[in-house]
Amino acid sequence: MDLKRILQHLISLPSENEWFEFKEAKKDYTFDKIGQYFSALSNEANLKAQSKGWLVFGVVDKTREIIGTHY
C-alpha cells in the first residue's frame, strides 16, 4: 500500500484511536515526545492486532486538514 492511500484511509476513519495519531507539528517536535508516541502506538497496535501504528505529522487532528509540516 502506498503512503497516499494509507493517509487517505487514516483520514477517512471516524476518529484517531489507540494505534494512530495526527499531529500538526508545524515546526518542531521533541525527540522525547516522538519516542513516547512511538512506544505507545506500537504497543497499542500490537494489542489491537494491527501490523503497524501511525504517527502522522502535518494533519490537524480535529478537522483532518492536511497542512504539511516543516518537521
C-alpha positions as CSV (number, residue, x, y, z in Angstrom):
1,M,0.0,0.0,0.0
2,D,1.5,3.4,-0.9
3,L,1.6,6.3,1.6
4,K,-1.0,8.4,-0.1
5,R,-3.6,5.6,0.1
6,I,-2.6,5.0,3.8
7,L,-3.1,8.7,4.6
8,Q,-6.4,8.7,2.8
9,H,-7.5,5.6,4.7
10,L,-6.5,7.1,8.1
11,I,-8.2,10.4,7.3
12,S,-11.4,8.5,6.4
13,L,-11.6,6.8,9.8
14,P,-14.1,8.4,12.2
15,S,-11.5,9.3,14.8
16,E,-8.0,8.8,15.9
17,N,-7.6,5.6,18.0
18,E,-5.0,3.7,20.0
19,W,-2.8,2.9,17.1
20,F,-2.8,6.2,15.1
21,E,-2.5,9.9,15.9
22,F,-2.4,13.0,13.8
23,K,-0.2,15.9,14.9
24,E,0.2,19.3,13.4
25,A,3.9,19.5,14.3
26,K,4.2,22.8,12.3
27,K,7.9,23.5,13.1
28,D,9.3,21.1,15.6
29,Y,8.5,18.1,17.8
30,T,10.8,16.9,20.6
31,F,12.5,13.5,20.3
32,D,11.2,12.6,23.8
33,K,7.6,13.1,22.7
34,I,8.2,11.2,19.5
35,G,9.7,8.3,21.5
36,Q,6.7,8.3,23.8
37,Y,4.3,8.2,20.9
38,F,6.2,5.5,19.1
39,S,6.2,3.3,22.2
40,A,2.6,3.8,23.0
41,L,1.3,3.5,19.4
42,S,3.4,0.4,18.7
43,N,2.2,-1.3,21.9
44,E,-1.4,-0.4,21.2
45,A,-1.2,-1.6,17.6
46,N,0.1,-4.9,18.8
47,L,-2.7,-5.2,21.4
48,K,-5.3,-4.3,18.7
49,A,-3.8,-6.9,16.2
50,Q,-2.6,-4.1,13.9
51,S,0.6,-4.7,11.9
52,K,1.6,-1.0,12.4
53,G,1.0,2.1,14.4
54,W,1.0,5.5,12.8
55,L,2.1,8.9,13.9
56,V,1.2,11.3,11.1
57,F,2.7,14.8,11.1
58,G,1.1,17.7,9.2
59,V,-2.5,16.9,9.7
60,V,-4.9,18.7,12.1
61,D,-6.4,16.0,14.3
62,K,-9.9,17.5,14.7
63,T,-10.6,18.7,11.1
64,R,-8.4,16.2,9.2
65,E,-7.0,19.1,7.2
66,I,-3.6,18.4,5.7
67,I,-1.4,21.4,6.5
68,G,2.1,20.0,6.0
69,T,4.9,20.3,8.4
70,H,8.5,21.7,8.4
71,Y,9.5,18.8,10.7
